[in-house]
Amino acid sequence: MKETIIVVHERPDIYDPIFIEGLPGIGLVGKLAAEHLIQELGAKKFAELYSPHFMHQVLIRKGSIVELMKNEFYYWKSPDDEHRDLIIITGDTQVPPTDSYGHFEVVGKMLDFVQEFGTREIITMGGYQVPELQGEPRVLAAVTHPDLVGYYQEKLKDCNVEVIWREDEGGAIVGAAGLLLGIGKLRGMFGISLLGESLGYIVDAKAAKAVLSAVAKILNLEIDMTALDERAKETEEILRKVEEMQRAMMEQQLPRPSHEEEDRGYL
């Protein structure tokens, strides 16, 4: 295999589908959100992407069966005129951060493929690493064109999560979540990236739920979040244990008062 290939199993009859990306990244936020969306909609896999830019390894599946690492395309055909058809991509991996050319090549193949179905709009999902969380995770939004800020703000105005729109410059969106929008923009496409606040070192179902809630609002879809809620409880328990460990470590590092200070009441 000398270049990225897409193996197509079916050519779905879909029109102007929105392309939604949720690949592994910070806190696995995008991947969790995409997999939950696929499950709840009953989306059907129709193509797989393989690339020599992925890690040089295979995964051992159930039954000791090996498989190349891959990304998977799913489609959902809207049953009515009120909703848009969707193409959703998720998978085992992204291109390693050090392979810049590989990122551009793989993302280019993705866009070539979805454009065959008339895709114009792109939604990317992922995590946004923060040093600490205060309350529920917020969602950071970034769009391809200035006039889309108001467009998406209108769609998200009644969203049950806080969506942040940065007015200052700075920051970057690394990997497919950013490049799909950047390269897509050069091709006349448009869209939004939604990144959930996450500590980054745990599988963050709470951030995934926040991001998916925003995506569902844009798509005007009702998505059952029960399974994500259960995983979010696991996230909260892990965070609680991490905080307890951090407090214990800090207490151990605090200097002990001398006997003289104890006698003076300095505790």
N, C-alpha and C positions, 0 to 999 in steps of 0.2 A: 504494500500500500504506500504510494508515493504522495498522495494528496488526500484531502478530506473527501469522503464520499457519502451519499445519502441513498440508502436502500429503501425503495418505496414499495409498500405492500398493497396499497389501495389509493385510488384517485378519488377522494370524496367530492361530492357535488355540493360545494359551498361557495358562497358569494361574499366578496369584500370582507373576509374574516379579520377580526382583530387578532394580532399576534401577541401572545402573553408568554413572557419568559420567566422561569423560576428554576435556576440552576444552583448547584451547591456554592455557598459562599459564607459570609459572616453569620455565625449562629445557625446555619442551614435555613435561614428565614425564607428565602425565595423558593427553595426546594420543597419545604414543608407546605407552604402556601399553594404551590402549583399542584402538588400531589393531592392535597385535600380538595382543591377545585376539580381536578380530574375525577376523583372518586365521587364527589357529590353530584356532578353533572352526568356521570356515566360516559365521559368522553372516551373515544376509541383510538387506540394507537394505529397509525397508518404509515409511519416511516421511522427510520433510525439513521443517525449520523455517526460515522466512525471517522477518526482522524489520527494520523501519525503524530500529531502534536499533543495528543493525550499521553498520560504517563505510560511508560513501557511495562505494562503488567496486564494480567487478566484477573478477573474477580471469580472466586469460587462460589458458585450458587448451591442451592439445596440439591442434595444428591451427588455432591462432588463434581458438578458440571462447571467447566470453565467458560467464561465469556469475556470478550473484549469489552473494555469500557466504552460507553456510548451515551449519546443523548437521544431522547425519544420525542417524536412529534405525535400529538393527539389532536383530534378534531371534535368539535361539538357543533351540530347543526341545529340552529334555533327552530323550535316548533311553531313559531309565530312571527309576525312582522314587528313585534315590540322589542325584540332582542336581536343582537348581531351574532352571526356565526363566529366561532372561535377556533384558532390554532394555538395549542399550548405546548411549550417545550420544557422538559425537565430531563434529568439524567444523573449519571454516576459522577460526573466530573466536569471541570472546565480545563482549559489549557493552563499549564503552570504559569505563574506570574512573570517568570523570566523570558518567556517565549512571546515577545511582542508580535512578531510576524505571524505566529500561529494563531494568536487571538484574532487578528485582522482577517486571516484566511478563513477560519472557521465561521466567524460572524458573517463574512461575505457570502459563504455557502448557504447559511441559514436564510439570509435575506433573499438570495437568488431563488431559493425554494418557495418561500411563502409568497413572493411576488408572482409566482406562477398562478396563484389562486386569487390574485387581485388585492392582496393585503396593502393597506395604506397606513393604518394606525397600529402603533406598538405600545404595549404596556410592559415594563420590566419591573421585577420585584426582587428585593434583596434586603440585607441588613446594613445598618449604619452604626459602627462601633462607637460607644460612649464609655467614659471612665466609670460612670455610676448612673443608676436609674433612680429617678424620683417619681414614684407613682406609676401609672400605666405608661407603657411605651408609646411615644409619639411616632408619627410617620413624616419623614422628610420627602418633599416632592420637588421634582425638577422636570422641566418640559423643554421641547425642542425649539419652540417659537414663542416670542413675547405675547402674542394674542391668545395663546392657549392657557395662560395663567387664569384669566377670567373664565374661560370655557370650563376648565376642570374645577375651579373653585365653585362654580355654580353647581356642578354635579356632586361635589363633596360637601355642600353647605350643611346638610343634615346628617353628616357622617358621625357615628358614635365614637370616633377616635379623633384626637387632635392632629391636624395636618399642618406642618410647618412649611412656609414659603420663605426662603432666604432672600433678603433684599441686598445683602452685601456679597462681594465676590469672594471666591476661594472655595477650596474643597475639590474633590474629584470623585467620579464613580468608576471604579476599576472593573475590568472584565466585561462579560457580555452585557450586563445590565446597563453599562454606559455606552459601549461601542455600538450596540444595536441601534440606539437612538442617534448617536453621532454619525455613523455611516448611513443609517436610514435617512437622516436629514439631507445628506448629499444626494440621495436618490429621489427626493421629493416626498418622502414619508414624514410622518409626525407622530408624537406620542409623549408619554410621561413615564418617569421612573418613580417608584414608591419604595422607600427604604425605611424599615422599622428599626427604632433604637434598640440596640442589643449590647450586652457586655461582650459578646463575641466568642467566649470560651465555653459556652454550653449550647446544646440544641435548644433553640429559643422559640418554643411554640407560642408564647405570649406575643412576641413581636410578629410572628407569622400570622396570627389571628388579626392583629391590628392592620397589617398590610392587606390581607385578604378582605377585611371589612371595607377598606377604602376601594379596592378593586371591584368588589361586588356592588358598591354604590355607583361607581362609574358605569358598570355594565347593566345596572338596574335589575340585578338578580338577587333572589333570596337564597342564601347559602346556609345550610345547617352547620353550625360551628361546634356541635357537641363533641366530636372526636378531638378537635383542637383544644377545646376547653379542658378535656381530660389530660391532654399532654401539657397544657399550660399549668395545671396543678402540679405536675411533676417538676416543671421548670421552677415554680415558686418554692417547692420543697428543696430543690438543689440550691437555689439562691439563698434560702434561709440557712442551710448548712454551711455554705461558703461564708456568709456573714458571721456566723458563730465562730468559725475557724479563724477568720480575720481578727475578730475581737479578742479571741484567746491569745493569738500571736502578739497582738499589741500589748495586752496585759503582761505577757511574759517579758516584753522588751522594756517596760516601764521600770525606772530605777526604784529600788526598794528604799524606804526611809531608814535612816540610821536610828539606833536605840535612843540617842539623845533627842532626835526630832520627835520620836514617838512619845518620849516623856513630856515634851512641850505641847503635845496635842496636835502636831503638824502631820495630819494623815491625808 
